[in-house]
Amino acid sequence: MEKLKSNWKLVIYWFVVMSFMNVYIIPKFINHEPITNRRIIIGIVVSLIVSLLMGLFITPKPANK
């Protein structure tokens, strides 16, 4: 939990970027499929999981005191 607290900016960045890609970019320009409510919910859930994992895997910056 300490890693997530120290990397909260990275977690938010990954969540925003991955949700934008999963919900809008990939269906619109790569798959050419309509954007549905189901796709939005799945895209947000996958983005949340990926962002939390990235926050746990990245080592926090050392604090300069």
N, C-alpha and C positions, 0 to 999 in steps of 0.2 A: 504494500500500500504506500510505503514511503517513496518508492520509485514513481508511482503515478502522481503523487503530490508534487514531486520535484520536476516532473516532465509534463505538467498539465498543459503547457502551451503546445507541445508536440502532439499530445493526444487530441487536442481541439483541432490543430492543423490537419492531422491525418483524417479525422472524422469529417471535416468540411470537404476536403479534397476528394476523399473516397466516396462520400455520398453524392457529390456533384457528378463524379464519373459514373457511378453505378446507376444513378437515377436518370441522368440526362444525356451525357455524352455517348455512352455505350449503346443504349437503345436507339437513340436518334441517328447517330452517324455510322455506327458499325453494324448493328443488327437490323436497322430499319424497321423496328417494331414500334407499336404505339406504347406510350407511357401510361401504365395502368396503376390503380391503387395498390395492387398486389406487388408490382415491381417496385414501387416507392417504399413500401414497408420492408420488403426483403432487402432492398438496397441500403436502407438506413440501418437495419439490424446487422448486416454484414459489415458495414462501415464502422459501426460501434465496436464490434468484436475485433476487427483489424486494428482500430486505433488503440484500444486497450492493450492488445498484444504488443503493438509497437512501443507503447509507453512502458510496458514491463521489460522489454528486451533491451531498450536503449539505456546505457548507464548515465546517471545524472552528472551534470557538470560539477566540478569541485567548487565549493564556495570560497571565494577570496576574501579573507578577513584581515 
